[in-house]
Amino acid sequence: MTEYLGLPLSVRDNPRARRVLVKLIPGQGLQVVVPRGFDPGRVAGILASKRSWIERTRAVLEADGADLTGRTPDLPDEAAFRATGRTCRVDYLDRPGRTTVIENGPRILVRGPKDDPAALLDGLVRFTTAKAREFLLPRLDEASRRLDMPYSALRVRRQRTRWGSCSARGVISLNAKLLFLPAELVDHLLLHELCHTRHLNHSAQYWALVASHQPDFVRLEKALNRGIADVPRWFA
Ligand SMILES: [Zn+2]
């Protein structure tokens, strides 16, 4: 079985999984995560039992503009990290086995199986997510000290649309896609999340605090809301 309801289907086993998980992943389609040793013959029955959830979730995601057909985006030959002002050339070297990515000056070299573009892309995406963390962490630390707004930990993940969040425990999550936004917007988002360490809401007091550090916040918030369009398709 490679498709279900016209969606590409992949079955992945995860030794840490306790039960079967069905996921809809933008850009990939349906993914079924199964515990090790799971009988693949049971996947069809599980999908059938989840059919209405799959249809509902698909409708919601597609209404939001997500592409669930799983077409692998074209591999980029250039990566323009707007936040850092760096543009790198991306080269691919055919090599069997696991994809590895190295950086050599203004070049990114992706080594992996040429006949598996999804694996090459996955390697490049993981590399870029790590780069995003390298860029965001010192910047967040600097802003946190300057504003005297401590936070407890940073998580950087590639989230679909959300730029960031801040938990009650002061854990700040940032979207790796920020690497493709202008630095001005990244800095504004850092301020936005750090202010949540004082007010865990969007109350009038919260916005007053934001405004006291960034009077132009309305324009920047609007630009952030449109920013997702600036993320290249291979990392979207
Ligand atoms: Zn907020």
Residues whose N, C-alpha, C, O or C-beta is under 5 A from the ligand:
A	BS01	ZN	none
